[in-house]
Each structure stands twice: as structure tokens, then as C-alpha cells.
């Protein structure tokens, strides 16, 4: 392997790893195929082929605006891998799609794993806060970007060093009920965060409003903005009727001890 | 009344422009890079606010409580988060730990609806427009579309930093006009927040059991045949109630609950009750 090839290998892996960090935060190049594809093309020294592949994947991605959807492949990684394989082997766009798409699907499985690991990291940070270990807490946060970069860097490493056979092999070896089960878990797990949140809010006092929001969404398919507007109407009414009670001099003395009845 | 005594603290910290910039930069880098299924963006919010909160809360216990407050479930579009976090910072600067519940309610009630607006603009409209233009250009061998898109995204990033200040100043205005009605405001915000949470239960928690039972010639789909007939989003509602109850039990730490949910998913998928 020549020196320039090794340099290309390393840069492609870095690009793939950084892409996820960027997508998760800065959103400057994100995993938009044309942008990462152009950069990959510059690295591989063949912009023309790269642009064809990037354009193809970009248009493929248009239909799937993945809003929290875990099933669409990672088209950004698919593009990077596609550009790498196509230019390195000289086999063109067909092999780019054949290898790129399965790798993109693998990255989505890894995302579920990364988010589950991130959960333990979050707990570590919070317990450090409770133990006054703030320096540690601040440093530990940097493990997050490292962890998430592996989501796309690992598949890139596999491809760059071992070739496309590895990807199909991995997806074949792991039983489908495991990959499907993780996807199912990914759909269910937000419930834990919502459950925690409810413990911090005055659920008992304002239970009817949860029901209102639930019914609007479940039965009437009202979007979150619509639910918030109705919630706002309730809040508006509550705020002004309660404020009136407080400012009236007669009841002014009694409002002192009525605020703690729901805190736990 | 209690509030009045602590409010005339002399050594109250004044948040500087540099502080605000620091939180905004930290948040707009970290955002989803600590994303987890339990608190989602929570840790990123806590981490980005931590340095400035330390300056506001000189008391260790108050600081701990304030940081813990930000570790709670939070998820919104980063653009919108800049404004929400700017506003919460203004509240904490003014009222200190007294603002804790108000901060929680404000974040909860705004994150959903603002994400609805933000996600549509940032994750649907913008990538679709830029993607289709630059995608076609790329197919013709022209990288210009991609380059313009990249530059525009850099400009957007600076706009996000700016929006933090917008949130901060309007947040301050909000609080000064509220005066001593902050408790009522908190409760009102909780009303809005809880309505949104009710909607989240039905939409964000995804669980369905499309398993089919065969009785001679009759097939019955558990999800569409029974659960959907009783109530839409019945399973998410039941699951939320169960998890809420479990979390109220000291023995069930969030980690255990998460492992339980993963175990249920794996077993359920293995048995064919759930499908991906």
C-alpha cells in the first residue's frame, strides 16, 4: 500500500467519524450526501465520480426526512463508503450503492447501541454532580462525541481495512430478532425519560391536561403545536384567574401556604 | 413572602455577554452528542449550562440542584433550544434556585411546540430545498450547490449563537413583568407542559403488537383487532403508566427500567409479538 493510500484511508475514517459529531451538534456539513461526498471526493482525488455518487444518494435521501425515524439508512456514511469503494476499486456507482447502503444500515443499528451506552454515561455525569465531582463531570461529557463518532467510524474502519464482505457477514451473523429487537427498544425507550419528567411535574394537580394532550394526539391526530396551543389556552386562563385571586386584598393572606401540595 | 427575603441578595451574579456566548457555543456543539433514550438532550443542556450556573450558584447544594434540574428529559431543535436556554438562564440569574420549578416548566412547555416549528424548518424544508438543488447540480458534475450549502450552514451556526441572546433578553423581560406571580406562572406553564407530555406519550412512545392469532379460518391481529378497538395508543399509555409507577419505587433505578424495556423488546421480538 502506498503512502498516499494510507493517508486517504485515515482521512476517510476521520471524515466518517466526524460526520456524526457534526450531525449531532454543529450541523455544518451534517450527513448531507452532497457535502460529505464532495469532501470525500477531494480526499480520494476524483471529484467527478464522487459528485455522481453524492448526487445520487442526496436525491435518494430527499424522500426520507428522518424525523427521529430509526429505519432509514445513514445516507451520509453510504456516500463516504460509496465514494471510497468506487474510486479505490474503479468500479463506479453500482458498487457504491451495493456496498454503501448496507453500511449505512449498519450505522443505524450502531446508533441504538451508542445511545444506550450514552445513558450510562449520563448517569455517571449526574452522580458525579451529586458527589461534587464537577471537574470530572465536565470532562466525561467529551466521551459522548467520541462514542457517537464510532457509530460511523467503526463501519468505515471495517470497510477501509477489510472490504465490503465484512458488512454483509455481520448483518448475516447477528440474528434478525436482535437487530429488530433493538429497533423496537429504540421506539419504546423514550418512555423512561417521559416517566422521569412526570415525576418532576405537578401530575396529580393537573392530570386532566395530560389526558387532554393524549386524546388530542391519539384520537384526533393533532400535531404538537396544536396541542401546545390548547395547553396555552388552559395556562392563560389559569394564570389570569389565579393572579386575580392573589391580587385581591381579601384573599391575599391565604395564598401563602398553598404552593407545596404536589411537590414530592 | 419567602421569596422576597432571598431576592435582595447583594452578591447576585450578573451574567455577561461572554458567559452567554460560552453556553451557546457549548450547547450548539454538544446538542445530541450525549443523546440517550432516557433524558435525550438533558446531559448536553446540563453540561453547557454548568460553568455559568457555577457563577450564579455559589452555594454547593443549590448548584447541585440547579444542574440536576437540567439533567432532566429535554429534546428540541438546537436552533430553538438556543432561545429556550437563553430564557431559562435569565430566570436563574434573577431568581436563583427559586426559579427551579419555573425553569423546568418553561423548558417542558416550550421544547415540544418549538421543536415542531424548528424540525420542520431545519430538518425538512431546508435540506429538501438545498438537497434537491445541489443534488441535481452534483449529478451534472458541479460542486457549487454543495459549497453554497456548506457556507450557508456556517452562517446558520452563528445565527444560533445570536438567538441565545434573543432568548436571554426576552426571558428577562418575561420575568420582570411577572414579578411575584412566578408561582402561578410556573403552574400555568406546567399546564401547557403536561398537555404536551400527554401528546408525547401518544406519539413519541412507539409500541405496537401486530401479532396474528389463527383460530381455524379466522385470523385475529392483536394490535388492529383488539388494542386499536379499545383505544388508539393504548399500549404507549399503559407502558407510560407502568414505567411511571416503577420509577416511583426506590428499587427501580432508571437504568434498571431501561434494561427491563430492552429485555421486553428483545423477548417480544423473539416471540414475534413486536415487529420492527
Interface residues (C-beta under 8 A of the other chain):
Chain A: X21 X23 X24 X25 X26 X27 X28 X29 X30 X32 X33 X34 X35 X37 X38 X41 X47 X48 X51 X52 X54 X55 X56 X58 X59 X61 X62 X65 X67 X68 X71 X115 X116 X118 X119 X120 X121 X122 X123 X125 X126 X129 X130 X132 X134 X137 X138 X141 X144 X145 X148 X177 X178 X179 X180 X181 X182 X183 X184 X185 X186 X187 X188 X189 X190 X191 X192 X193 X194 X195 X196 X197 X198 X199 X200 X201 X202 X203 X205 X206 X207 X209 X210 X211 X212 X213 X214 X215 X216 X217 X218 X219 X222 X223 X224 X225 X227 X228 X229 X230 X231 X232 X234 X235 X236 X238 X239 X242 X243 X246 X256 X259
Chain B: X1 X28 X29 X30 X31 X32 X33 X34 X35 X36 X37 X38 X39 X40 X42 X43 X44 X46 X47 X50 X51 X54 X60 X64 X67 X68 X71 X72 X73 X78 X104 X105 X108 X109 X112 X113 X115 X116 X117 X119 X122 X123 X124 X127 X128 X130 X131 X132 X134 X135 X136 X137 X138 X139 X141 X142 X143 X145 X146 X147 X149 X150 X153 X154 X156 X157 X180 X181 X183 X184 X185 X187 X188 X189 X190 X191 X192 X193 X194 X195 X196 X197 X198 X199 X200 X201 X202 X203 X204 X205 X206 X207 X231 X232 X233 X236 X237 X239 X240 X243 X244 X246 X247 X248 X254 X255 X257 X258 X261 X262 X264 X265 X266 X267 X268 X269 X270 X274 X275 X276
